[in-house]
Structures are given as C-alpha cells and as structure tokens.
Amino acid sequence: MIHVAVVSDEPDTMGMVRRVCGSFARDRGLDLSFRSYENSYVFLQEAENRKRLFEIVFLDTSVRGMNALDTAAALRKMAEAPVLVFLSATEGYCMDAFRAGAVHYLKTPLAEKDVEEALERGFAFLERDWHRKVVFKTADDLAVVDLSTLEAVVSDDHQQLFCLADGRQLEVRARISEVKERLSDVSPFVFLSPCRGILVNSEAVLQLTPAQVVLKSGRTLPVAKRKYTEFKEALTHVKSLGRED
C-alpha cells in the first residue's frame, strides 16, 4: 500500500489532492491511502513517532505550524524519508524546495494535471527505491536479490531459503539473525516472523489464519499458535500506518 499525506489548511488544496489520488489509484489498480493535516506540527509529530508512515507528502508552504522548509529538513533526517512535493501560491520557495529534495513544486490553486504529474514523479522515485537490489552469498556464487520480489525467508540452520514472488527459491548462506539484521538496515519493506525461523514480507501477505499465512504468490507458511496474536497485531499495525481514520 502507498500512503499519501497532504499538509495544508486550504480545503480546496486538500480536496484536489484527495480526488486526484483516488482517480490515480483506480486508473492504475493501486492500493493507496490518503490522510490530510491542517497543522505541520501535528503531522511531524505523528511521522517522527512512527504513528504514521508516508511514502509521498504534499507540503503547503502556507500551512499552520512549523514552516515548510524546517518540516522538510526534519523529514529528511528520518530513516524512511518520504518523497516531497511542495505546494505554494508563489514561486518564492522554489529553489529552497528543490534543495530540500522535493521531486516537484506546484503552484496553487492546483490543476488536476499538475497533481497527477507530481504523483507520477513520486511513484517513479519510489519504484527505484522499492526495487533496491542487495547481494547475498549462495552456496555456489553471489545472488543479486530484488527486495521487492522477496516474499519470505525460511531458515534451515546456516542456510536460508529466499522465497521469491515468481515461485523461485534461492539458498543463501547466512544465519537467520544476519539476514534479519541486514533486511532491517536496507529493505524498504517490513519483515515479520509468524513462527521461529521464518520472516515474511508484510507487503506480500494476502490472508492470515491462526494456522497459516497465505502470500500473494499462493505460497503458504505456518503460523505458531503462541505467535499468532503478536504476528496479527504487528501486521495490522504495519498495514494501518498512514491509513486515514
């Protein structure tokens, strides 16, 4: 799921971004959530405390609270910094916005085509990040793994079975603790454990029962009875980050 936020106290601005996000998601078959904030302090507090995670943020320079450039600077310090789109009634912030890492700068009042273009740029940026490739050592060679295709990791002592979305499997020589630590450091996805020796990409989960987790590829993996509640709560939390109340 893609989580989008707009930080603006202008109803017309919030409404336009919401409508375009909705049509953008429907046209492309995307799973997208949307949330709006009228105060940058409230937005930043939730983002910094990881109560909400966002991949794309539309940031209005006239919003109440902390000014947009300071808000952008705070976001850039986060481990999972979002893609930024600046919104402004003037061109005065343009250079500062791009120095702050913005992928687009839109003049208000907004035009539908401009918001759609900003989303296109944002998604292109996210795609490069999602398809982050990492090198792991296999029994015979080195394997380059696209983390967006990694559904799960199943442990077999010093060897880990990487389960890929296309049904293939890779045998990686490493301890499960080493793999978990590396994924935590570099992966844009959250991996959770339904039972001992298994890590599951939360984005790949299609269905969960007390006995098993079903992945989008159709692959099924066991869920330990004692870990079911913990796993379900963690999965629900990850899925709900950024979802509109």
C-alpha positions in Angstrom: 0.0 0.0 0.0 1.1 3.5 -0.8 0.5 6.1 1.9 0.0 9.7 0.8 -0.4 12.8 3.0 -1.2 16.4 2.2 -0.2 19.0 4.8 -2.3 22.1 4.1 -5.0 24.1 5.7 -6.6 25.0 2.4 -9.8 23.0 1.8 -9.5 23.4 -2.0 -5.9 22.1 -2.0 -6.7 19.1 0.2 -9.8 18.3 -1.8 -7.9 18.4 -5.1 -5.1 16.2 -3.9 -7.6 13.7 -2.5 -9.6 13.5 -5.7 -6.5 13.0 -7.9 -5.1 10.4 -5.6 -8.3 8.5 -5.8 -8.5 8.6 -9.6 -4.8 7.9 -9.9 -5.1 4.8 -7.8 -8.2 3.5 -9.6 -6.8 4.0 -13.1 -3.6 2.1 -12.2 -5.1 -0.6 -9.9 -3.1 0.7 -6.9 -3.7 0.3 -3.2 -3.4 3.8 -1.9 -4.4 5.5 1.4 -4.7 9.2 1.9 -4.6 11.5 5.0 -4.7 15.2 5.5 -3.2 17.5 8.1 -4.0 21.2 8.8 -1.0 21.7 11.0 2.6 20.7 10.2 3.4 20.2 13.9 0.7 17.5 14.3 1.9 15.9 11.0 5.5 15.9 12.0 4.8 14.6 15.5 3.0 11.6 14.1 5.7 11.0 11.4 8.6 11.2 13.9 6.9 9.0 16.4 6.2 6.5 13.6 2.5 6.6 14.3 2.0 7.2 10.6 4.4 6.4 7.7 4.0 8.1 4.4 5.8 7.5 1.1 4.6 10.7 -0.6 3.9 14.0 1.1 2.4 17.2 -0.4 3.6 20.1 1.8 2.0 23.5 1.6 4.3 26.4 2.4 1.4 28.4 3.9 0.3 25.7 6.4 -0.1 26.5 10.1 2.7 25.3 12.4 6.3 24.8 11.6 7.4 26.3 8.3 7.6 24.0 5.3 11.4 24.1 4.9 12.0 23.2 8.5 9.4 20.5 8.2 11.2 19.1 5.1 14.5 19.2 6.9 13.1 17.2 9.8 11.6 14.6 7.3 14.9 14.2 5.5 16.6 13.1 8.8 14.2 10.1 9.1 15.4 6.7 8.1 12.3 6.3 5.8 12.1 9.8 4.5 9.1 10.4 2.2 9.0 11.8 -1.3 8.2 15.5 -1.1 6.0 17.7 -3.3 5.9 21.4 -2.4 2.8 23.5 -2.8 2.9 27.3 -2.8 0.9 30.3 -4.0 4.2 31.9 -5.1 7.4 30.8 -6.7 9.5 32.2 -3.8 10.2 28.8 -2.3 11.1 27.0 -5.5 14.9 26.8 -5.2 14.7 26.1 -1.5 12.2 23.3 -2.1 14.4 21.5 -4.6 17.4 22.0 -2.3 15.3 20.2 0.3 14.9 17.3 -2.1 11.4 17.9 -3.5 10.6 16.0 -6.7 8.1 18.7 -7.8 6.9 22.2 -7.0 3.2 23.1 -7.7 1.6 26.5 -7.7 -1.7 26.9 -6.0 -4.6 26.8 -6.8 -3.8 23.4 -8.1 -4.6 22.0 -11.5 -5.5 18.3 -11.7 -2.9 17.5 -14.4 -0.1 19.0 -12.2 -1.1 16.9 -9.2 -1.2 13.8 -11.4 2.3 14.7 -12.8 3.6 15.0 -9.2 2.2 11.6 -8.3 3.9 10.1 -11.4 7.2 11.6 -10.4 6.7 10.4 -6.8 5.9 6.9 -7.9 8.9 6.8 -10.3 11.1 7.7 -7.3 9.6 5.1 -5.1 10.0 2.4 -7.8 13.7 3.0 -7.8 13.7 2.6 -4.0 11.4 -0.5 -3.9 13.5 -2.3 -6.5 16.6 -1.9 -4.3 18.9 -4.8 -5.1 21.1 -6.5 -2.4 23.8 -9.1 -2.9 23.7 -12.3 -0.8 26.1 -15.2 -0.9 24.7 -18.5 -2.1 26.2 -22.0 -2.0 28.0 -21.6 -5.3 28.1 -17.9 -6.1 26.6 -14.5 -5.3 23.0 -13.7 -6.0 21.5 -10.2 -6.6 18.1 -10.1 -4.9 15.5 -7.5 -5.8 13.9 -6.9 -2.4 10.5 -6.1 -3.9 10.3 -9.8 -5.1 11.3 -11.3 -1.7 8.2 -12.7 -0.1 9.7 -14.7 2.7 12.8 -16.2 4.3 12.7 -19.7 5.7 15.6 -20.8 7.9 17.5 -24.1 7.6 20.3 -23.7 10.2 23.2 -21.9 8.4 21.3 -21.7 5.2 18.2 -19.6 4.4 15.7 -20.2 1.7 14.7 -17.0 0.0 11.2 -17.4 -1.4 10.6 -15.1 -4.4 7.3 -13.8 -5.8 7.7 -15.7 -9.1 7.9 -19.1 -7.2 11.7 -19.4 -7.4 13.8 -20.1 -4.4 17.4 -19.1 -3.6 19.6 -20.8 -1.0 21.6 -18.1 0.9 24.4 -19.0 3.2 23.9 -16.9 6.4 22.2 -17.2 9.7 18.6 -16.0 10.0 19.7 -13.4 12.5 22.2 -12.0 10.0 19.6 -11.9 7.2 17.0 -10.2 9.6 19.5 -7.6 10.6 20.5 -6.8 7.0 16.9 -6.6 5.8 16.2 -4.2 8.7 19.0 -2.0 7.6 18.4 -1.8 3.9 14.9 -3.0 3.0 12.0 -0.6 2.4 9.7 -3.4 3.4 8.8 -4.7 6.9 9.6 -8.3 7.6 7.7 -10.1 10.4 8.0 -13.5 12.0 4.9 -15.8 12.2 7.0 -18.6 13.8 10.6 -19.5 14.6 12.9 -19.4 11.6 10.6 -17.6 9.2 10.4 -14.0 8.1 7.5 -12.7 6.0 7.4 -9.6 3.9 4.3 -7.8 5.2 3.5 -6.4 1.8 3.3 -10.0 0.4 0.6 -11.2 2.9 -2.7 -12.0 1.2 -4.5 -13.8 4.0 -3.9 -14.8 7.6 -5.4 -17.6 9.7 -4.4 -18.9 13.1 -2.6 -21.8 11.4 -1.1 -20.2 8.3 -0.2 -17.1 6.3 -1.0 -17.1 2.6 1.2 -14.9 0.4 0.3 -13.2 -2.8 2.1 -15.8 -4.9 -0.1 -18.5 -3.4 2.7 -19.8 -1.1 1.6 -20.8 2.4 3.7 -20.7 5.6 2.9 -21.9 9.1 2.0 -19.6 12.0 2.9 -20.7 15.5 -0.1 -20.8 17.8 1.8 -18.8 20.5 2.8 -16.1 18.0 -0.5 -15.7 16.1 -1.8 -12.8 18.1 1.5 -11.0 18.2 2.0 -11.5 14.4 -1.5 -10.4 13.6 -1.2 -7.2 15.7 2.2 -6.4 14.1 0.8 -7.0 10.6 -2.3 -4.9 11.3 -0.1 -2.1 12.7 2.1 -2.1 9.6 -0.9 -2.2 7.2 -2.6 0.7 9.1 0.3 3.1 9.1 -0.8 6.1 7.1 -4.4 4.8 6.7 -7.0 7.6 7.0 -9.1 7.4 10.2 
